[in-house]
Amino acid sequence: MHKDLYISVEGVSVGYDAQAVLKDVSFNLYSGELICLLGANGRGKSTLLKTLMGILPIVTGEIQLKGKSLASFSAEEKAKEMAVVLTDSLRDVSMKAKDVVVTGRYPYLSWNARLNPEDEIIVQKSLTKVNALDYANRWMSDLSDGERQRVVLARALAQQTDVLLLDEPTAFLDLAHTMELSVLLKKFTREEGKSIIMSSHDWATAVQIADRVFWIDESSQFHILETEALKNGDKMNEMLNSSYGKWDSDKGRFEISMGHE
Amino acid sequence: MNKTNFRVLLMTLFLVFIFIADILVGSVNIPLSDFFQYIKGNGWSHVSYEAIVFDYRIPKALTACFAGSALAVSGLLMQSFFRNPLAGPYVLGISSGASFGVALLLLLFSGTFLFSVPIAACLGSLLVLVSMIWASKRFRSSVSLLILGLMISYITGALVGVLQYFSKSEEIQSFVLWGLGSFAKTQWTDLQIMLPVLVLGLVFAYSRSKHLNSLLLGTSYAQSIGVSIKSIRRQLLYLVGVLVAWVTAYCGPIAFLGMAVPHLVRLWVDESDHKITIPLVALTGACVALLCDVIAQVPGFTIILPINSITSLFGAPFVIYYLLKKNRFA
């Protein structure tokens, strides 16, 4: 299958106020790829995603989006190529679910934000894809965490971008919803050729759905791993580096060491 | 006709009704029958009515309308920008900033010249707004921000107190009267300056609806859909600063209207889109300001109460009621 190069990252450092949290990141992201970004808290996963989206400035290095420097895109042009799901909870947002999804169309609308019939259809379709049509007219504060997360994903889909950057999209979800989301994301990459980078702490799921894994280690080094290589337990245990548990490659899950003192 | 349009129509009818009531009620009560006679072209039953209505009551009612709209829309803008239901020009100290500017002018320089009061009020309110926005980037918690607003109010209040202590009694009286708030101090010549600025400000606020909707999601999401946070923050800063200062300069600090009206609208309109809420908040703000003015005239008595007492007496309990009733905001 032919693959387009969507994002290329070359020797990039990311951080806040010119202070690099994560250094020397290089990778290529192709169409139809689902990538899981793993690493302990505070290693710069969110910072990397926000930098890719252009919410944070690049500290050093070069990011190209479809062959052009990211810096040459206006904020609205960027928003037509990449959409985000952030960890910011939208629980207290005084908006209805549908209005949240409508904001996904904003990069395409003029100052008065008038929706064309075409935009309306896209909003409906986005809500349908994530199964959120039933509560489109409810307030965000009245939804459950799982429902809210679907709405937030629908918002990103409404932006009709080739790239989706998702920051811990499964963080507030229960097991069933996590599996549902995994299936959905995989479908988007396979059927629509979208490419997705999602940060996560859920290694067991990552091993099952990711095409490749980006791993930020203890010393904030950035690694690219083939998912197959992870299924071998040694690599997983090296990454986990914890005496509280071990990866069981037969069962495909972590076994907690109960005997630990 | 959908529900929202019907409500706009209802509100507009109420605005017309309360506007007429505000013209007729006061220390001199003009009978409603006189008003209808005048509309038919039969003139007033009393010679003085013409002057009372055209030189005094209509300018006052127009001032109340536009001041109410401007304050209410400012409150909505701030609530959306800070994502906090307690934000408002009075609570965040912007009104007291304007008061401080005017106090400096009236008490320290003891004189006014053309536009000096509005300019002093603008500078005072912008000073507070700039510090609030500076602080909003550093304080994650909106509670800290509200406390800061309160503290700024105390500081400016204390400075005003010091100024008053060293001022002559006539100067103090003019400042205290200004501080009680009134829609009645504007004449047609003032309105020529006041109204265009407020109308332009309201139109500009409406034109920012899309960005304001984006900001409801928080700054990161807003940025991700193409909003320049720096530029919208600056635009809203100046817009709210000018609107509040302009109203405060002509009417004195009007408490609670800016904070309470957006909540009033949220109670009866199930919408969050600023394209709908900005016009409705403006309309409701005008109605509430006129209603407060009618109440301040204490129909049937010859006394007139300060407008600020009325807005606080009704505004504060209403905000408490809203917070108890709705837990949409945590």
Interface residues (C-beta under 8 A of the other chain):
Chain A: K50 M53 G54 I55 S74 A75 E76 K78 A79 M82 A83 V84 L86 D88 L90 R91 D92 V93 S94 M95 K96 D99 V100 V102 T103 G104 Y106 P107 L109 W111 N112 A113 W139 S141 Q159
Chain B: R83 P85 S207 S209 K210 N213 S214 L216 L217 G218 S220 Y221 Q223 S224 I225 G226 V227 S228 R266 D270 E271 S272 D273 K275 N327 R328 F329 A330
